[in-house]
Amino acid sequence: MDITIRPIKAELKEAEKLLILESKVFNDCKYSTNEVLNVIGMVGNRIFVAVLDEAFVGFISLLRVNTLHYKGIWVDLIGVDPLYQKRGIARLLLSKATEYARTEGVELMSGLIAKNNAASLKAFTAQSFNLVEKDYALAIQTLGESNG
């Protein structure tokens, strides 16, 4: 299996492939292809894709986070096509993300992982991420959607 990990291109065909993969993995993206193209082109966003025979079989979405405390990258999403899971693709994507972060002078990479997501926990720890469990709560405010 010859997997290539590379940055996604800001092209319509690439955005379409990413949406197809997202539907296989999460199936909750509300964006159109053009909106996905906008996300790909946003400053601070970086998406890497795992490619096998021109098909996208995995992706990792990174967000640049610079605060008063650190220069960092947030692993926003990581997904692998269910037909290709348990083949080390998530680890390859995380490795590429780490390589990218180092070239960007980033001090810290982080991501939020569900406690019951054993595959992601394994992939992150295999790439030298430390799991830190503290008394944090994820606070979310949904903006721009009607309530009724």
C-alpha positions in Angstrom: 0.0 0.0 0.0 1.7 3.2 -1.3 0.2 6.1 0.7 1.3 9.7 -0.1 0.7 12.4 2.5 0.5 15.9 1.0 -1.1 19.2 1.5 -4.5 19.5 -0.1 -4.7 21.7 -3.2 -7.1 24.6 -3.4 -8.9 23.0 -6.4 -12.5 22.1 -6.9 -11.7 18.4 -7.6 -9.7 18.2 -4.3 -12.5 19.8 -2.3 -15.0 17.3 -3.8 -12.8 14.4 -2.8 -12.4 15.8 0.7 -16.2 16.1 1.1 -16.6 12.5 -0.1 -14.1 11.3 2.5 -15.6 13.4 5.2 -19.0 11.8 4.5 -17.5 8.4 5.0 -15.8 9.3 8.2 -18.0 11.8 10.0 -20.9 12.7 7.7 -21.7 16.0 9.4 -20.1 18.6 7.2 -22.6 21.3 6.2 -20.3 23.1 3.7 -20.7 23.2 0.0 -17.7 22.5 -2.2 -17.0 26.3 -2.6 -17.1 26.8 1.2 -14.6 23.9 1.6 -12.4 25.7 -0.9 -12.6 28.8 1.2 -11.6 26.8 4.3 -8.6 25.3 2.4 -7.4 28.8 1.5 -7.8 30.4 4.9 -4.6 31.7 6.5 -3.8 29.6 9.5 -5.6 26.5 8.2 -3.6 23.5 6.8 -5.1 20.3 5.6 -3.0 17.3 4.6 -4.5 14.3 2.8 -3.5 10.7 2.6 -3.7 9.6 -1.1 -3.9 6.1 -2.5 -4.3 5.7 -6.2 -5.6 9.2 -6.5 -8.3 8.6 -3.9 -8.3 10.4 -0.5 -8.2 7.8 2.2 -7.4 10.1 5.1 -7.0 13.7 6.2 -5.9 15.9 9.0 -7.1 19.5 9.5 -4.8 21.8 11.4 -5.5 25.3 12.8 -2.8 27.8 13.8 -3.2 29.1 17.3 -1.0 31.9 18.6 -1.8 33.0 22.1 0.0 35.0 24.8 1.2 31.7 26.2 2.4 29.8 23.1 2.7 29.3 19.4 0.7 26.3 18.6 -1.3 24.1 16.2 -4.6 22.6 17.0 -5.4 19.2 15.4 -9.0 20.0 14.6 -10.0 16.8 12.7 -8.3 13.6 11.7 -10.2 11.0 9.8 -9.5 7.8 7.9 -11.8 6.1 5.5 -13.3 3.1 7.4 -12.1 0.7 4.7 -8.5 1.8 5.4 -8.4 2.1 9.2 -6.0 0.2 11.3 -3.2 0.5 8.7 -1.2 3.3 10.3 -2.7 6.1 8.2 -3.6 8.3 11.2 -0.1 8.0 12.5 1.3 9.0 9.1 -1.0 12.1 9.1 0.1 13.0 12.6 3.7 12.6 11.7 3.3 14.9 8.7 1.5 17.4 10.9 4.4 17.3 13.4 6.9 17.8 10.7 4.9 20.8 9.4 4.7 22.2 12.9 8.4 22.0 13.4 9.0 23.9 10.1 6.6 26.6 11.3 8.4 27.1 14.7 5.5 25.9 16.7 6.0 25.2 20.4 2.9 23.1 21.1 0.5 20.8 19.2 -2.8 19.8 20.8 -6.0 18.0 20.0 -9.2 17.0 21.7 -9.8 13.2 21.7 -12.9 11.4 22.9 -12.0 9.1 25.8 -13.7 6.2 24.0 -11.8 6.7 20.7 -9.2 4.1 21.2 -7.8 4.3 17.7 -7.2 8.1 17.9 -5.7 7.7 21.4 -3.3 5.1 20.1 -2.4 7.2 17.1 -1.7 10.3 19.1 0.4 8.5 21.8 2.4 6.7 19.1 3.4 10.1 17.8 4.7 11.2 21.2 1.6 13.2 22.3 1.0 13.2 26.0 -2.5 12.6 27.2 -3.4 15.1 29.8 -6.7 14.5 31.6 -7.7 17.4 33.8 -11.0 18.9 34.9 -11.6 20.9 31.7 -15.0 21.4 30.1 -15.4 22.0 26.4 -17.4 25.2 26.0 -19.2 25.7 22.7 -21.3 28.5 21.5 -23.1 28.1 18.2 -23.4 31.4 16.3 -25.4 32.2 13.2 -28.0 29.4 13.4 -31.6 30.0 14.1 -33.0 28.5 17.3 -36.3 27.6 15.9 
